[in-house]
C-alpha cells in the first residue's frame, strides 16, 4: 500500500497552509531506487523543507541533513530551521541526480525522493508520484523525469497534428454544417432543375 500524505501545517509552523504534496513507498517494502516523491510548490528550500521534515520526522526519525543537486535550486541555504531543530543542507553536482532529494537521519538511515518540479501539471505530477512510490520501481529520478518529458512532447505533437487535421477539414468534414432553410432547400434541388 502506498502512502499519500496530505499535511496541513498548524498556524505556528509559519509554513504554507496548503497541504504537503508527498507520496511514499509502503513501509517495510524492499528498497527501491526511490522511496517516494515530493512535489514542492516552489524552488525555495527555506520555505519548503519545514513542512516536509515536520511530516517525515515522526515517520523516519529526526531528519538531520538534506542534500540536493544545485541544478534546479537557485539558492541553497546551509541550514533550514524546522520545528525544534535545524536541518543541514548540502549539495552535490555530479554525484547526485538533479531530480532527487536525499534525506538523512542519524538514527534511522537515508531516503531518496523524486522532486517533481513545482510547475508540473497535476496529472503528470500524480503519475510521477505513483511511479516513484512503486516499491518495484527500477527507474532513477532523472529517468522518470525524462519519460515524463517525452510523454509531454508526444502529447503536444499529437495535439498539434489534430489541430492541423481539424483546420484542413478533419473532424468536421463529415459533419453537417448549419445552413439557412433556403440554402438547405436549394442544396436538395438537382442542378438541371435549378432554373435561372
Residue, then its C-alpha position, 0 to 999 in steps of 0.5 A: x500500500x502506498x502512502x499519500x500524505x496530505x499535511x496541513x501545517x498548524x498556524x505556528x509552523x509559519x509554513x504554507x497552509x496548503x497541504x504537503x504534496x508527498x507520496x511514499x513507498x509502503x513501509x517495510x517494502x524492499x528498497x527501491x531506487x526511490x522511496x517516494x516523491x515530493x512535489x514542492x510548490x516552489x524552488x525555495x528550500x527555506x520555505x519548503x523543507x519545514x513542512x516536509x521534515x515536520x511530516x517525515x520526522x515522526x515517520x523516519x526519525x529526526x531528519x538531520x541533513x538534506x542534500x540536493x543537486x544545485x541544478x534546479x535550486x537557485x539558492x541553497x541555504x546551509x541550514x533550514x530551521x524546522x520545528x525544534x531543530x535545524x536541518x543541514x543542507x548540502x549539495x552535490x553536482x555530479x554525484x547526485x541526480x538533479x531530480x532527487x532529494x536525499x534525506x538523512x537521519x542519524x538514527x534511522x538511515x537515508x531516503x531518496x525522493x523524486x522532486x517533481x518540479x513545482x510547475x508540473x501539471x497535476x496529472x503528470x505530477x500524480x503519475x510521477x508520484x505513483x511511479x516513484x512510490x512503486x516499491x518495484x520501481x527500477x527507474x532513477x529520478x532523472x529517468x522518470x523525469x525524462x519519460x515524463x518529458x517525452x510523454x509531454x512532447x508526444x502529447x503536444x505533437x499529437x495535439x498539434x497534428x489534430x489541430x492541423x487535421x481539424x483546420x484542413x477539414x478533419x473532424x468536421x468534414x463529415x459533419x453537417x454544417x448549419x445552413x439557412x432553410x433556403x440554402x438547405x432547400x436549394x442544396x436538395x434541388x438537382x442542378x438541371x432543375x435549378x432554373x435561372 
